[in-house]
Amino acid sequence: MSYIVIETHGGAEYAIIVTDENGGNKVFDELADANAEAADCQDGIVIEL
């Protein structure tokens, strides 16, 4: 499985996929890594792809 993290701080209308320093979407192979990234967000949600 693959996972992405969506930052929803400010409401759903402001939701964005978390990106790396180059602007590419961060995609995680491990759920634990995605959960760790979501914990660093103000209101992160992990989505399974």
PDB file of all heavy atoms in Angstrom:
ATOM      1  N   MET A   1       0.832  -1.180   0.000  1.00  0.00           N
ATOM      2  CA  MET A   1       0.000   0.000   0.000  1.00  0.00           C
ATOM      3  C   MET A   1       0.885   1.255   0.000  1.00  0.00           C
ATOM      4  O   MET A   1       2.008   1.224   0.452  1.00  0.00           O
ATOM      5  CB  MET A   1      -0.887   0.048   1.235  1.00  0.00           C
ATOM      6  CG  MET A   1      -1.943  -1.010   1.300  1.00  0.00           C
ATOM      7  SD  MET A   1      -3.166  -0.672   0.047  1.00  0.00           S
ATOM      8  CE  MET A   1      -3.920  -2.254  -0.017  1.00  0.00           C
ATOM      9  N   SER A   2       0.307   2.330  -0.471  1.00  0.00           N
ATOM     10  CA  SER A   2       0.953   3.640  -0.419  1.00  0.00           C
ATOM     11  C   SER A   2       0.048   4.581   0.358  1.00  0.00           C
ATOM     12  O   SER A   2      -1.178   4.402   0.392  1.00  0.00           O
ATOM     13  CB  SER A   2       1.176   4.189  -1.820  1.00  0.00           C
ATOM     14  OG  SER A   2       2.084   3.399  -2.524  1.00  0.00           O
ATOM     15  N   TYR A   3       0.658   5.596   0.947  1.00  0.00           N
ATOM     16  CA  TYR A   3      -0.080   6.549   1.770  1.00  0.00           C
ATOM     17  C   TYR A   3       0.375   7.962   1.454  1.00  0.00           C
ATOM     18  O   TYR A   3       1.538   8.184   1.121  1.00  0.00           O
ATOM     19  CB  TYR A   3       0.175   6.272   3.262  1.00  0.00           C
ATOM     20  CG  TYR A   3      -0.130   4.864   3.675  1.00  0.00           C
ATOM     21  CD1 TYR A   3       0.838   3.876   3.628  1.00  0.00           C
ATOM     22  CD2 TYR A   3      -1.407   4.503   4.089  1.00  0.00           C
ATOM     23  CE1 TYR A   3       0.562   2.573   3.987  1.00  0.00           C
ATOM     24  CE2 TYR A   3      -1.695   3.197   4.456  1.00  0.00           C
ATOM     25  CZ  TYR A   3      -0.704   2.239   4.401  1.00  0.00           C
ATOM     26  OH  TYR A   3      -0.998   0.943   4.752  1.00  0.00           O
ATOM     27  N   ILE A   4      -0.562   8.905   1.550  1.00  0.00           N
ATOM     28  CA  ILE A   4      -0.229  10.322   1.499  1.00  0.00           C
ATOM     29  C   ILE A   4      -0.793  10.968   2.755  1.00  0.00           C
ATOM     30  O   ILE A   4      -1.643  10.397   3.439  1.00  0.00           O
ATOM     31  CB  ILE A   4      -0.797  11.025   0.239  1.00  0.00           C
ATOM     32  CG1 ILE A   4      -2.321  10.896   0.167  1.00  0.00           C
ATOM     33  CG2 ILE A   4      -0.118  10.512  -1.021  1.00  0.00           C
ATOM     34  CD1 ILE A   4      -2.956  11.728  -0.931  1.00  0.00           C
ATOM     35  N   VAL A   5      -0.322  12.162   3.044  1.00  0.00           N
ATOM     36  CA  VAL A   5      -0.821  12.926   4.185  1.00  0.00           C
ATOM     37  C   VAL A   5      -1.440  14.201   3.642  1.00  0.00           C
ATOM     38  O   VAL A   5      -0.841  14.886   2.813  1.00  0.00           O
ATOM     39  CB  VAL A   5       0.316  13.252   5.180  1.00  0.00           C
ATOM     40  CG1 VAL A   5      -0.194  14.136   6.308  1.00  0.00           C
ATOM     41  CG2 VAL A   5       0.924  11.971   5.731  1.00  0.00           C
ATOM     42  N   ILE A   6      -2.633  14.490   4.102  1.00  0.00           N
ATOM     43  CA  ILE A   6      -3.318  15.725   3.724  1.00  0.00           C
ATOM     44  C   ILE A   6      -3.380  16.619   4.945  1.00  0.00           C
ATOM     45  O   ILE A   6      -3.838  16.193   6.015  1.00  0.00           O
ATOM     46  CB  ILE A   6      -4.730  15.442   3.172  1.00  0.00           C
ATOM     47  CG1 ILE A   6      -4.628  14.600   1.902  1.00  0.00           C
ATOM     48  CG2 ILE A   6      -5.477  16.747   2.914  1.00  0.00           C
ATOM     49  CD1 ILE A   6      -5.949  14.254   1.274  1.00  0.00           C
ATOM     50  N   GLU A   7      -2.928  17.858   4.782  1.00  0.00           N
ATOM     51  CA  GLU A   7      -3.003  18.869   5.833  1.00  0.00           C
ATOM     52  C   GLU A   7      -4.324  19.604   5.672  1.00  0.00           C
ATOM     53  O   GLU A   7      -4.601  20.156   4.603  1.00  0.00           O
ATOM     54  CB  GLU A   7      -1.829  19.843   5.704  1.00  0.00           C
ATOM     55  CG  GLU A   7      -1.914  21.053   6.604  1.00  0.00           C
ATOM     56  CD  GLU A   7      -1.875  20.709   8.079  1.00  0.00           C
ATOM     57  OE1 GLU A   7      -0.820  20.333   8.578  1.00  0.00           O
ATOM     58  OE2 GLU A   7      -2.948  20.840   8.720  1.00  0.00           O
ATOM     59  N   THR A   8      -5.177  19.581   6.698  1.00  0.00           N
ATOM     60  CA  THR A   8      -6.507  20.189   6.600  1.00  0.00           C
ATOM     61  C   THR A   8      -6.683  21.368   7.545  1.00  0.00           C
ATOM     62  O   THR A   8      -7.807  21.763   7.835  1.00  0.00           O
ATOM     63  CB  THR A   8      -7.604  19.143   6.895  1.00  0.00           C
ATOM     64  OG1 THR A   8      -7.431  18.647   8.225  1.00  0.00           O
ATOM     65  CG2 THR A   8      -7.549  17.997   5.908  1.00  0.00           C
ATOM     66  N   HIS A   9      -5.578  21.942   8.009  1.00  0.00           N
ATOM     67  CA  HIS A   9      -5.667  23.077   8.933  1.00  0.00           C
ATOM     68  C   HIS A   9      -6.416  24.227   8.257  1.00  0.00           C
ATOM     69  O   HIS A   9      -6.101  24.613   7.145  1.00  0.00           O
ATOM     70  CB  HIS A   9      -4.267  23.535   9.356  1.00  0.00           C
ATOM     71  CG  HIS A   9      -4.284  24.668  10.316  1.00  0.00           C
ATOM     72  ND1 HIS A   9      -4.708  24.501  11.619  1.00  0.00           N
ATOM     73  CD2 HIS A   9      -3.958  25.968  10.180  1.00  0.00           C
ATOM     74  CE1 HIS A   9      -4.623  25.671  12.236  1.00  0.00           C
ATOM     75  NE2 HIS A   9      -4.176  26.566  11.382  1.00  0.00           N
ATOM     76  N   GLY A  10      -7.423  24.745   8.907  1.00  0.00           N
ATOM     77  CA  GLY A  10      -8.230  25.827   8.364  1.00  0.00           C
ATOM     78  C   GLY A  10      -9.504  25.347   7.701  1.00  0.00           C
ATOM     79  O   GLY A  10     -10.307  26.144   7.248  1.00  0.00           O
ATOM     80  N   GLY A  11      -9.682  24.045   7.613  1.00  0.00           N
ATOM     81  CA  GLY A  11     -10.897  23.498   7.014  1.00  0.00           C
ATOM     82  C   GLY A  11     -10.622  22.773   5.719  1.00  0.00           C
ATOM     83  O   GLY A  11      -9.543  22.885   5.126  1.00  0.00           O
ATOM     84  N   ALA A  12     -11.606  22.025   5.286  1.00  0.00           N
ATOM     85  CA  ALA A  12     -11.461  21.198   4.086  1.00  0.00           C
ATOM     86  C   ALA A  12     -11.164  22.021   2.833  1.00  0.00           C
ATOM     87  O   ALA A  12     -10.489  21.549   1.926  1.00  0.00           O
ATOM     88  CB  ALA A  12     -12.727  20.371   3.878  1.00  0.00           C
ATOM     89  N   GLU A  13     -11.650  23.251   2.787  1.00  0.00           N
ATOM     90  CA  GLU A  13     -11.426  24.082   1.600  1.00  0.00           C
ATOM     91  C   GLU A  13      -9.959  24.487   1.438  1.00  0.00           C
ATOM     92  O   GLU A  13      -9.554  24.930   0.374  1.00  0.00           O
ATOM     93  CB  GLU A  13     -12.327  25.327   1.615  1.00  0.00           C
ATOM     94  CG  GLU A  13     -12.080  26.262   2.778  1.00  0.00           C
ATOM     95  CD  GLU A  13     -12.913  25.943   4.008  1.00  0.00           C
ATOM     96  OE1 GLU A  13     -13.442  24.836   4.143  1.00  0.00           O
ATOM     97  OE2 GLU A  13     -13.015  26.832   4.864  1.00  0.00           O
ATOM     98  N   TYR A  14      -9.146  24.300   2.484  1.00  0.00           N
ATOM     99  CA  TYR A  14      -7.724  24.634   2.437  1.00  0.00           C
ATOM    100  C   TYR A  14      -6.840  23.387   2.426  1.00  0.00           C
ATOM    101  O   TYR A  14      -5.625  23.484   2.570  1.00  0.00           O
ATOM    102  CB  TYR A  14      -7.342  25.510   3.621  1.00  0.00           C
ATOM    103  CG  TYR A  14      -8.101  26.806   3.644  1.00  0.00           C
ATOM    104  CD1 TYR A  14      -9.114  27.022   4.575  1.00  0.00           C
ATOM    105  CD2 TYR A  14      -7.845  27.805   2.714  1.00  0.00           C
ATOM    106  CE1 TYR A  14      -9.829  28.212   4.595  1.00  0.00           C
ATOM    107  CE2 TYR A  14      -8.558  28.991   2.717  1.00  0.00           C
ATOM    108  CZ  TYR A  14      -9.545  29.187   3.664  1.00  0.00           C
ATOM    109  OH  TYR A  14     -10.261  30.360   3.675  1.00  0.00           O
ATOM    110  N   ALA A  15      -7.414  22.216   2.247  1.00  0.00           N
ATOM    111  CA  ALA A  15      -6.672  20.957   2.301  1.00  0.00           C
ATOM    112  C   ALA A  15      -5.630  20.892   1.189  1.00  0.00           C
ATOM    113  O   ALA A  15      -5.898  21.244   0.038  1.00  0.00           O
ATOM    114  CB  ALA A  15      -7.627  19.782   2.183  1.00  0.00           C
ATOM    115  N   ILE A  16      -4.431  20.452   1.564  1.00  0.00           N
ATOM    116  CA  ILE A  16      -3.354  20.266   0.596  1.00  0.00           C
ATOM    117  C   ILE A  16      -2.621  18.962   0.916  1.00  0.00           C
ATOM    118  O   ILE A  16      -2.564  18.536   2.068  1.00  0.00           O
ATOM    119  CB  ILE A  16      -2.351  21.432   0.599  1.00  0.00           C
ATOM    120  CG1 ILE A  16      -1.709  21.610   1.967  1.00  0.00           C
ATOM    121  CG2 ILE A  16      -2.992  22.722   0.120  1.00  0.00           C
ATOM    122  CD1 ILE A  16      -0.494  22.519   1.970  1.00  0.00           C
ATOM    123  N   ILE A  17      -2.064  18.346  -0.113  1.00  0.00           N
ATOM    124  CA  ILE A  17      -1.220  17.176   0.084  1.00  0.00           C
ATOM    125  C   ILE A  17       0.139  17.669   0.566  1.00  0.00           C
ATOM    126  O   ILE A  17       0.689  18.640   0.028  1.00  0.00           O
ATOM    127  CB  ILE A  17      -1.084  16.369  -1.218  1.00  0.00           C
ATOM    128  CG1 ILE A  17      -2.454  15.835  -1.659  1.00  0.00           C
ATOM    129  CG2 ILE A  17      -0.080  15.223  -1.041  1.00  0.00           C
ATOM    130  CD1 ILE A  17      -2.442  15.163  -3.017  1.00  0.00           C
ATOM    131  N   VAL A  18       0.691  17.012   1.566  1.00  0.00           N
ATOM    132  CA  VAL A  18       1.993  17.383   2.108  1.00  0.00           C
ATOM    133  C   VAL A  18       3.051  17.122   1.034  1.00  0.00           C
ATOM    134  O   VAL A  18       3.045  16.080   0.373  1.00  0.00           O
ATOM    135  CB  VAL A  18       2.289  16.578   3.390  1.00  0.00           C
ATOM    136  CG1 VAL A  18       3.691  16.838   3.880  1.00  0.00           C
ATOM    137  CG2 VAL A  18       1.269  16.924   4.466  1.00  0.00           C
ATOM    138  N   THR A  19       3.948  18.098   0.850  1.00  0.00           N
ATOM    139  CA  THR A  19       4.978  18.010  -0.177  1.00  0.00           C
ATOM    140  C   THR A  19       6.372  18.041   0.431  1.00  0.00           C
ATOM    141  O   THR A  19       6.560  18.472   1.568  1.00  0.00           O
ATOM    142  CB  THR A  19       4.843  19.172  -1.179  1.00  0.00           C
ATOM    143  OG1 THR A  19       4.974  20.414  -0.489  1.00  0.00           O
ATOM    144  CG2 THR A  19       3.504  19.131  -1.901  1.00  0.00           C
ATOM    145  N   ASP A  20       7.343  17.614  -0.376  1.00  0.00           N
ATOM    146  CA  ASP A  20       8.736  17.682   0.046  1.00  0.00           C
ATOM    147  C   ASP A  20       9.296  19.060  -0.282  1.00  0.00           C
ATOM    148  O   ASP A  20       8.572  19.933  -0.784  1.00  0.00           O
ATOM    149  CB  ASP A  20       9.561  16.554  -0.583  1.00  0.00           C
ATOM    150  CG  ASP A  20       9.612  16.598  -2.099  1.00  0.00           C
ATOM    151  OD1 ASP A  20       9.320  17.658  -2.698  1.00  0.00           O
ATOM    152  OD2 ASP A  20       9.931  15.567  -2.698  1.00  0.00           O
ATOM    153  N   GLU A  21      10.588  19.266  -0.037  1.00  0.00           N
ATOM    154  CA  GLU A  21      11.201  20.578  -0.244  1.00  0.00           C
ATOM    155  C   GLU A  21      11.250  20.988  -1.717  1.00  0.00           C
ATOM    156  O   GLU A  21      11.408  22.169  -2.034  1.00  0.00           O
ATOM    157  CB  GLU A  21      12.610  20.611   0.358  1.00  0.00           C
ATOM    158  CG  GLU A  21      13.561  19.572  -0.183  1.00  0.00           C
ATOM    159  CD  GLU A  21      13.423  18.211   0.489  1.00  0.00           C
ATOM    160  OE1 GLU A  21      12.751  18.077   1.517  1.00  0.00           O
ATOM    161  OE2 GLU A  21      13.996  17.261  -0.053  1.00  0.00           O
ATOM    162  N   ASN A  22      11.056  20.049  -2.635  1.00  0.00           N
ATOM    163  CA  ASN A  22      11.054  20.352  -4.066  1.00  0.00           C
ATOM    164  C   ASN A  22       9.647  20.553  -4.621  1.00  0.00           C
ATOM    165  O   ASN A  22       9.475  20.762  -5.815  1.00  0.00           O
ATOM    166  CB  ASN A  22      11.757  19.240  -4.842  1.00  0.00           C
ATOM    167  CG  ASN A  22      13.226  19.140  -4.493  1.00  0.00           C
ATOM    168  OD1 ASN A  22      13.903  20.149  -4.319  1.00  0.00           O
ATOM    169  ND2 ASN A  22      13.717  17.926  -4.345  1.00  0.00           N
ATOM    170  N   GLY A  23       8.630  20.415  -3.768  1.00  0.00           N
ATOM    171  CA  GLY A  23       7.252  20.612  -4.186  1.00  0.00           C
ATOM    172  C   GLY A  23       6.556  19.356  -4.660  1.00  0.00           C
ATOM    173  O   GLY A  23       5.403  19.413  -5.078  1.00  0.00           O
ATOM    174  N   GLY A  24       7.238  18.220  -4.593  1.00  0.00           N
ATOM    175  CA  GLY A  24       6.615  16.950  -4.979  1.00  0.00           C
ATOM    176  C   GLY A  24       5.816  16.365  -3.835  1.00  0.00           C
ATOM    177  O   GLY A  24       6.149  16.568  -2.662  1.00  0.00           O
ATOM    178  N   ASN A  25       4.759  15.663  -4.161  1.00  0.00           N
ATOM    179  CA  ASN A  25       3.943  15.021  -3.127  1.00  0.00           C
ATOM    180  C   ASN A  25       4.763  13.983  -2.374  1.00  0.00           C
ATOM    181  O   ASN A  25       5.478  13.191  -2.982  1.00  0.00           O
ATOM    182  CB  ASN A  25       2.731  14.329  -3.738  1.00  0.00           C
ATOM    183  CG  ASN A  25       1.769  15.302  -4.367  1.00  0.00           C
ATOM    184  OD1 ASN A  25       1.770  16.486  -4.072  1.00  0.00           O
ATOM    185  ND2 ASN A  25       0.938  14.799  -5.255  1.00  0.00           N
ATOM    186  N   LYS A  26       4.643  13.974  -1.062  1.00  0.00           N
ATOM    187  CA  LYS A  26       5.281  12.942  -0.262  1.00  0.00           C
ATOM    188  C   LYS A  26       4.389  11.709  -0.284  1.00  0.00           C
ATOM    189  O   LYS A  26       3.215  11.787   0.062  1.00  0.00           O
ATOM    190  CB  LYS A  26       5.465  13.404   1.186  1.00  0.00           C
ATOM    191  CG  LYS A  26       6.599  14.362   1.388  1.00  0.00           C
ATOM    192  CD  LYS A  26       6.833  14.573   2.877  1.00  0.00           C
ATOM    193  CE  LYS A  26       8.049  15.402   3.148  1.00  0.00           C
ATOM    194  NZ  LYS A  26       8.274  15.563   4.596  1.00  0.00           N
ATOM    195  N   VAL A  27       4.943  10.580  -0.719  1.00  0.00           N
ATOM    196  CA  VAL A  27       4.229   9.309  -0.755  1.00  0.00           C
ATOM    197  C   VAL A  27       4.991   8.346   0.148  1.00  0.00           C
ATOM    198  O   VAL A  27       6.208   8.215   0.034  1.00  0.00           O
ATOM    199  CB  VAL A  27       4.137   8.754  -2.191  1.00  0.00           C
ATOM    200  CG1 VAL A  27       3.417   7.419  -2.206  1.00  0.00           C
ATOM    201  CG2 VAL A  27       3.429   9.756  -3.100  1.00  0.00           C
ATOM    202  N   PHE A  28       4.277   7.682   1.032  1.00  0.00           N
ATOM    203  CA  PHE A  28       4.884   6.802   2.019  1.00  0.00           C
ATOM    204  C   PHE A  28       4.497   5.361   1.738  1.00  0.00           C
ATOM    205  O   PHE A  28       3.352   5.069   1.420  1.00  0.00           O
ATOM    206  CB  PHE A  28       4.417   7.190   3.430  1.00  0.00           C
ATOM    207  CG  PHE A  28       4.746   8.611   3.783  1.00  0.00           C
ATOM    208  CD1 PHE A  28       3.840   9.625   3.534  1.00  0.00           C
ATOM    209  CD2 PHE A  28       5.952   8.939   4.364  1.00  0.00           C
ATOM    210  CE1 PHE A  28       4.130  10.943   3.851  1.00  0.00           C
ATOM    211  CE2 PHE A  28       6.258  10.246   4.686  1.00  0.00           C
ATOM    212  CZ  PHE A  28       5.349  11.250   4.426  1.00  0.00           C
ATOM    213  N   ASP A  29       5.460   4.457   1.875  1.00  0.00           N
ATOM    214  CA  ASP A  29       5.214   3.031   1.710  1.00  0.00           C
ATOM    215  C   ASP A  29       4.784   2.377   3.021  1.00  0.00           C
ATOM    216  O   ASP A  29       4.142   1.332   3.006  1.00  0.00           O
ATOM    217  CB  ASP A  29       6.464   2.325   1.192  1.00  0.00           C
ATOM    218  CG  ASP A  29       6.812   2.748  -0.221  1.00  0.00           C
ATOM    219  OD1 ASP A  29       5.883   3.018  -1.014  1.00  0.00           O
ATOM    220  OD2 ASP A  29       8.014   2.818  -0.541  1.00  0.00           O
ATOM    221  N   GLU A  30       5.136   2.994   4.124  1.00  0.00           N
ATOM    222  CA  GLU A  30       4.837   2.449   5.450  1.00  0.00           C
ATOM    223  C   GLU A  30       3.842   3.346   6.178  1.00  0.00           C
ATOM    224  O   GLU A  30       4.019   4.576   6.225  1.00  0.00           O
ATOM    225  CB  GLU A  30       6.108   2.336   6.285  1.00  0.00           C
ATOM    226  CG  GLU A  30       7.164   1.439   5.675  1.00  0.00           C
ATOM    227  CD  GLU A  30       6.752  -0.021   5.649  1.00  0.00           C
ATOM    228  OE1 GLU A  30       5.991  -0.448   6.548  1.00  0.00           O
ATOM    229  OE2 GLU A  30       7.194  -0.724   4.731  1.00  0.00           O
ATOM    230  N   LEU A  31       2.826   2.747   6.758  1.00  0.00           N
ATOM    231  CA  LEU A  31       1.817   3.495   7.502  1.00  0.00           C
ATOM    232  C   LEU A  31       2.440   4.247   8.669  1.00  0.00           C
ATOM    233  O   LEU A  31       2.067   5.397   8.941  1.00  0.00           O
ATOM    234  CB  LEU A  31       0.715   2.561   7.999  1.00  0.00           C
ATOM    235  CG  LEU A  31      -0.414   3.194   8.807  1.00  0.00           C
ATOM    236  CD1 LEU A  31      -1.110   4.305   8.021  1.00  0.00           C
ATOM    237  CD2 LEU A  31      -1.405   2.133   9.242  1.00  0.00           C
ATOM    238  N   ALA A  32       3.398   3.642   9.337  1.00  0.00           N
ATOM    239  CA  ALA A  32       4.043   4.296  10.482  1.00  0.00           C
ATOM    240  C   ALA A  32       4.728   5.587  10.061  1.00  0.00           C
ATOM    241  O   ALA A  32       4.678   6.590  10.787  1.00  0.00           O
ATOM    242  CB  ALA A  32       5.035   3.346  11.137  1.00  0.00           C
ATOM    243  N   ASP A  33       5.355   5.601   8.893  1.00  0.00           N
ATOM    244  CA  ASP A  33       6.016   6.820   8.404  1.00  0.00           C
ATOM    245  C   ASP A  33       4.992   7.905   8.087  1.00  0.00           C
ATOM    246  O   ASP A  33       5.207   9.081   8.382  1.00  0.00           O
ATOM    247  CB  ASP A  33       6.850   6.510   7.160  1.00  0.00           C
ATOM    248  CG  ASP A  33       8.015   5.584   7.443  1.00  0.00           C
ATOM    249  OD1 ASP A  33       8.474   5.523   8.604  1.00  0.00           O
ATOM    250  OD2 ASP A  33       8.469   4.916   6.492  1.00  0.00           O
ATOM    251  N   ALA A  34       3.874   7.516   7.481  1.00  0.00           N
ATOM    252  CA  ALA A  34       2.818   8.480   7.165  1.00  0.00           C
ATOM    253  C   ALA A  34       2.206   9.042   8.446  1.00  0.00           C
ATOM    254  O   ALA A  34       1.947  10.249   8.539  1.00  0.00           O
ATOM    255  CB  ALA A  34       1.741   7.819   6.309  1.00  0.00           C
ATOM    256  N   ASN A  35       2.005   8.192   9.447  1.00  0.00           N
ATOM    257  CA  ASN A  35       1.462   8.667  10.726  1.00  0.00           C
ATOM    258  C   ASN A  35       2.421   9.630  11.410  1.00  0.00           C
ATOM    259  O   ASN A  35       1.980  10.613  12.022  1.00  0.00           O
ATOM    260  CB  ASN A  35       1.151   7.486  11.642  1.00  0.00           C
ATOM    261  CG  ASN A  35      -0.121   6.782  11.248  1.00  0.00           C
ATOM    262  OD1 ASN A  35      -1.040   7.384  10.714  1.00  0.00           O
ATOM    263  ND2 ASN A  35      -0.179   5.487  11.498  1.00  0.00           N
ATOM    264  N   ALA A  36       3.715   9.377  11.310  1.00  0.00           N
ATOM    265  CA  ALA A  36       4.711  10.277  11.901  1.00  0.00           C
ATOM    266  C   ALA A  36       4.669  11.636  11.206  1.00  0.00           C
ATOM    267  O   ALA A  36       4.757  12.678  11.863  1.00  0.00           O
ATOM    268  CB  ALA A  36       6.099   9.665  11.807  1.00  0.00           C
ATOM    269  N   GLU A  37       4.527  11.639   9.899  1.00  0.00           N
ATOM    270  CA  GLU A  37       4.430  12.895   9.150  1.00  0.00           C
ATOM    271  C   GLU A  37       3.152  13.637   9.529  1.00  0.00           C
ATOM    272  O   GLU A  37       3.167  14.847   9.723  1.00  0.00           O
ATOM    273  CB  GLU A  37       4.455  12.624   7.650  1.00  0.00           C
ATOM    274  CG  GLU A  37       4.427  13.864   6.791  1.00  0.00           C
ATOM    275  CD  GLU A  37       5.716  14.677   6.848  1.00  0.00           C
ATOM    276  OE1 GLU A  37       6.792  14.092   7.059  1.00  0.00           O
ATOM    277  OE2 GLU A  37       5.638  15.903   6.679  1.00  0.00           O
ATOM    278  N   ALA A  38       2.039  12.924   9.640  1.00  0.00           N
ATOM    279  CA  ALA A  38       0.764  13.548  10.013  1.00  0.00           C
ATOM    280  C   ALA A  38       0.840  14.155  11.407  1.00  0.00           C
ATOM    281  O   ALA A  38       0.233  15.197  11.671  1.00  0.00           O
ATOM    282  CB  ALA A  38      -0.369  12.532   9.930  1.00  0.00           C
ATOM    283  N   ALA A  39       1.595  13.532  12.294  1.00  0.00           N
ATOM    284  CA  ALA A  39       1.753  14.058  13.650  1.00  0.00           C
ATOM    285  C   ALA A  39       2.503  15.381  13.648  1.00  0.00           C
ATOM    286  O   ALA A  39       2.316  16.212  14.546  1.00  0.00           O
ATOM    287  CB  ALA A  39       2.471  13.040  14.530  1.00  0.00           C
ATOM    288  N   ASP A  40       3.333  15.611  12.627  1.00  0.00           N
ATOM    289  CA  ASP A  40       4.061  16.879  12.508  1.00  0.00           C
ATOM    290  C   ASP A  40       3.201  17.992  11.939  1.00  0.00           C
ATOM    291  O   ASP A  40       3.590  19.148  11.953  1.00  0.00           O
ATOM    292  CB  ASP A  40       5.301  16.703  11.619  1.00  0.00           C
ATOM    293  CG  ASP A  40       6.405  15.939  12.317  1.00  0.00           C
ATOM    294  OD1 ASP A  40       6.407  15.892  13.565  1.00  0.00           O
ATOM    295  OD2 ASP A  40       7.279  15.386  11.618  1.00  0.00           O
ATOM    296  N   CYS A  41       2.041  17.657  11.384  1.00  0.00           N
ATOM    297  CA  CYS A  41       1.121  18.642  10.813  1.00  0.00           C
ATOM    298  C   CYS A  41       0.207  19.191  11.908  1.00  0.00           C
ATOM    299  O   CYS A  41       0.034  18.569  12.953  1.00  0.00           O
ATOM    300  CB  CYS A  41       0.258  18.000   9.725  1.00  0.00           C
ATOM    301  SG  CYS A  41       1.174  17.412   8.304  1.00  0.00           S
ATOM    302  N   GLN A  42      -0.410  20.342  11.631  1.00  0.00           N
ATOM    303  CA  GLN A  42      -1.349  20.887  12.592  1.00  0.00           C
ATOM    304  C   GLN A  42      -2.634  20.080  12.608  1.00  0.00           C
ATOM    305  O   GLN A  42      -3.258  19.914  13.648  1.00  0.00           O
ATOM    306  CB  GLN A  42      -1.641  22.356  12.274  1.00  0.00           C
ATOM    307  CG  GLN A  42      -0.457  23.239  12.538  1.00  0.00           C
ATOM    308  CD  GLN A  42      -0.775  24.706  12.318  1.00  0.00           C
ATOM    309  OE1 GLN A  42      -1.881  25.055  11.924  1.00  0.00           O
ATOM    310  NE2 GLN A  42       0.199  25.558  12.549  1.00  0.00           N
ATOM    311  N   ASP A  43      -3.066  19.588  11.454  1.00  0.00           N
ATOM    312  CA  ASP A  43      -4.292  18.782  11.367  1.00  0.00           C
ATOM    313  C   ASP A  43      -4.163  17.799  10.213  1.00  0.00           C
ATOM    314  O   ASP A  43      -4.912  17.867   9.237  1.00  0.00           O
ATOM    315  CB  ASP A  43      -5.507  19.695  11.194  1.00  0.00           C
ATOM    316  CG  ASP A  43      -6.818  19.010  11.527  1.00  0.00           C
ATOM    317  OD1 ASP A  43      -6.789  17.860  11.988  1.00  0.00           O
ATOM    318  OD2 ASP A  43      -7.868  19.624  11.298  1.00  0.00           O
ATOM    319  N   GLY A  44      -3.182  16.898  10.313  1.00  0.00           N
ATOM    320  CA  GLY A  44      -2.893  15.971   9.223  1.00  0.00           C
ATOM    321  C   GLY A  44      -3.773  14.739   9.241  1.00  0.00           C
ATOM    322  O   GLY A  44      -4.149  14.242  10.306  1.00  0.00           O
ATOM    323  N   ILE A  45      -4.094  14.250   8.048  1.00  0.00           N
ATOM    324  CA  ILE A  45      -4.897  13.048   7.879  1.00  0.00           C
ATOM    325  C   ILE A  45      -4.136  12.115   6.938  1.00  0.00           C
ATOM    326  O   ILE A  45      -3.677  12.535   5.873  1.00  0.00           O
ATOM    327  CB  ILE A  45      -6.268  13.374   7.261  1.00  0.00           C
ATOM    328  CG1 ILE A  45      -7.066  14.297   8.148  1.00  0.00           C
ATOM    329  CG2 ILE A  45      -7.048  12.094   6.981  1.00  0.00           C
ATOM    330  CD1 ILE A  45      -8.337  14.816   7.510  1.00  0.00           C
ATOM    331  N   VAL A  46      -4.015  10.856   7.308  1.00  0.00           N
ATOM    332  CA  VAL A  46      -3.367   9.857   6.454  1.00  0.00           C
ATOM    333  C   VAL A  46      -4.418   9.234   5.545  1.00  0.00           C
ATOM    334  O   VAL A  46      -5.476   8.820   6.006  1.00  0.00           O
ATOM    335  CB  VAL A  46      -2.675   8.764   7.301  1.00  0.00           C
ATOM    336  CG1 VAL A  46      -2.097   7.679   6.413  1.00  0.00           C
ATOM    337  CG2 VAL A  46      -1.603   9.382   8.188  1.00  0.00           C
ATOM    338  N   ILE A  47      -4.089   9.165   4.246  1.00  0.00           N
ATOM    339  CA  ILE A  47      -4.982   8.581   3.265  1.00  0.00           C
ATOM    340  C   ILE A  47      -4.280   7.404   2.603  1.00  0.00           C
ATOM    341  O   ILE A  47      -3.158   7.535   2.118  1.00  0.00           O
ATOM    342  CB  ILE A  47      -5.357   9.613   2.165  1.00  0.00           C
ATOM    343  CG1 ILE A  47      -5.965  10.866   2.784  1.00  0.00           C
ATOM    344  CG2 ILE A  47      -6.272   8.993   1.127  1.00  0.00           C
ATOM    345  CD1 ILE A  47      -7.283  10.665   3.474  1.00  0.00           C
ATOM    346  N   GLU A  48      -4.932   6.237   2.598  1.00  0.00           N
ATOM    347  CA  GLU A  48      -4.387   5.062   1.923  1.00  0.00           C
ATOM    348  C   GLU A  48      -4.744   5.119   0.442  1.00  0.00           C
ATOM    349  O   GLU A  48      -5.885   5.397   0.072  1.00  0.00           O
ATOM    350  CB  GLU A  48      -4.987   3.802   2.545  1.00  0.00           C
ATOM    351  CG  GLU A  48      -4.434   2.522   1.974  1.00  0.00           C
ATOM    352  CD  GLU A  48      -5.050   1.294   2.633  1.00  0.00           C
ATOM    353  OE1 GLU A  48      -5.437   1.379   3.809  1.00  0.00           O
ATOM    354  OE2 GLU A  48      -5.144   0.271   1.964  1.00  0.00           O
ATOM    355  N   LEU A  49      -3.773   4.901  -0.395  1.00  0.00           N
ATOM    356  CA  LEU A  49      -4.014   4.908  -1.835  1.00  0.00           C
ATOM    357  C   LEU A  49      -4.101   3.495  -2.365  1.00  0.00           C
ATOM    358  O   LEU A  49      -3.467   2.611  -1.901  1.00  0.00           O
ATOM    359  CB  LEU A  49      -2.884   5.641  -2.571  1.00  0.00           C
ATOM    360  CG  LEU A  49      -2.679   7.094  -2.183  1.00  0.00           C
ATOM    361  CD1 LEU A  49      -1.480   7.658  -2.913  1.00  0.00           C
ATOM    362  CD2 LEU A  49      -3.915   7.911  -2.489  1.00  0.00           C
TER     363      LEU A  49
END
